[in-house]
Amino acid sequence: MVEIRRGGCQCGHIRYELSDAPLGLAVCHCKACQKQSGSAFGMSLAVGEGAFRLRSGTLKSFQVVCDSGRIKTCAFCPECGTRIFHQTENGMSVKAGTLDDTSSLSPDSHYWTGTKQPWVSVPEDVAQFSDDG
């Protein structure tokens, strides 16, 4: 039996649950993720189709073109601005920091390491990609 994971935005307007185990946790060091997160990188928790369920609130979204050229839909809370998930033709990823409990998360890959901040160290045993491939 899979444990239901719950999460939401900073102000509490958005609440969601994940009904399946995550497929993986990626750290992205591209400039867009740095800007979006207001930090050195973004973290995206890949989830299977149908695993995400909005429990309360209404999301707002917009689209951007990624460094890879893919179109990405970005969903966020219209009240506080917290980014909740990204959707591309390849699938959905939930912003990992929006989970209520992040203690079990451990990144399994790092992308766009060619643009990572020089003070960020990536463990040697974790997959690294200097661009999106």
C-alpha positions in Angstrom: 0.0 0.0 0.0 1.4 3.4 -1.0 1.4 6.2 1.5 -0.6 9.2 0.4 1.7 12.3 0.4 0.1 15.7 1.0 1.2 19.2 0.3 0.2 22.7 -0.4 1.1 26.3 -0.9 2.5 28.8 1.7 -0.8 30.5 2.5 -2.9 27.3 2.7 -5.2 28.1 -0.3 -3.9 25.1 -2.3 -3.9 21.6 -0.9 -3.1 18.5 -2.9 -2.3 14.8 -2.5 -0.1 12.3 -4.3 -1.6 8.9 -4.5 1.4 7.0 -6.0 5.1 6.8 -5.0 7.2 9.5 -6.8 9.1 8.4 -9.8 12.2 10.4 -8.9 13.5 13.7 -7.6 15.6 15.9 -9.9 17.5 19.0 -9.0 17.8 21.5 -11.9 20.5 24.1 -12.0 19.3 26.0 -15.1 19.0 29.8 -14.8 15.2 29.6 -15.1 14.9 27.2 -12.1 17.3 29.5 -10.2 15.1 32.5 -10.9 11.8 30.6 -10.2 13.0 29.2 -6.9 14.8 32.4 -5.8 17.7 30.0 -4.9 20.6 28.1 -6.4 18.4 25.4 -8.0 14.9 24.0 -8.3 13.7 20.6 -7.2 11.1 18.6 -9.1 9.4 15.4 -7.9 8.3 13.4 -10.9 4.9 11.8 -10.5 3.0 9.3 -12.6 -0.1 10.2 -14.6 -3.1 10.6 -12.4 -1.1 10.7 -9.1 -1.7 14.4 -8.4 -5.1 15.3 -7.0 -6.0 18.9 -6.1 -7.9 18.8 -2.8 -8.7 22.5 -2.3 -8.2 25.8 -4.0 -7.9 26.8 -7.6 -4.6 26.9 -9.4 -3.5 29.5 -12.0 -1.0 28.7 -14.7 1.2 30.0 -17.5 3.5 28.5 -20.1 7.2 29.0 -20.8 9.7 27.6 -23.2 12.4 25.6 -21.4 16.1 25.8 -22.2 15.5 22.3 -23.8 12.9 23.8 -26.1 10.0 22.0 -24.5 6.8 23.9 -23.6 6.2 23.8 -19.8 3.0 24.7 -18.0 3.6 26.1 -14.6 0.8 25.9 -12.0 0.8 28.1 -8.9 -1.3 29.5 -6.1 -2.9 32.7 -7.3 -3.0 34.0 -3.6 0.6 33.6 -2.5 2.4 32.7 -5.7 3.8 29.4 -4.6 4.7 27.2 -7.6 3.0 23.8 -7.2 3.8 21.8 -10.3 5.1 21.8 -13.8 3.6 19.8 -16.7 5.3 19.0 -20.1 4.6 16.5 -22.8 6.9 14.2 -20.9 4.9 14.3 -17.6 4.3 16.1 -14.4 6.6 17.2 -11.6 5.5 18.6 -8.3 7.7 21.2 -6.6 9.2 19.0 -3.9 9.3 21.8 -1.2 5.5 22.1 -1.3 5.1 18.6 0.4 4.1 18.7 4.0 6.9 16.2 4.9 10.1 16.4 2.8 12.3 14.4 5.2 12.4 11.2 3.1 13.4 13.0 -0.2 16.8 12.5 -1.7 17.7 13.7 -5.2 18.6 11.0 -7.7 19.8 13.3 -10.5 21.1 16.8 -11.1 20.5 18.6 -14.5 22.1 21.7 -16.1 25.1 21.4 -13.9 27.0 23.5 -16.4 25.1 26.5 -15.0 25.1 25.5 -11.3 26.4 27.9 -8.7 30.1 27.2 -8.1 29.5 26.7 -4.3 27.0 23.9 -4.9 28.5 20.4 -4.5 26.8 17.4 -6.2 27.5 14.0 -4.6 29.6 11.8 -6.9 27.2 8.9 -6.7 24.3 11.0 -8.1 23.7 11.2 -11.8 24.8 14.5 -13.3 24.0 16.1 -16.7 25.6 19.3 -17.8 22.6 20.1 -20.0 19.1 18.6 -20.3 20.3 15.5 -21.9 
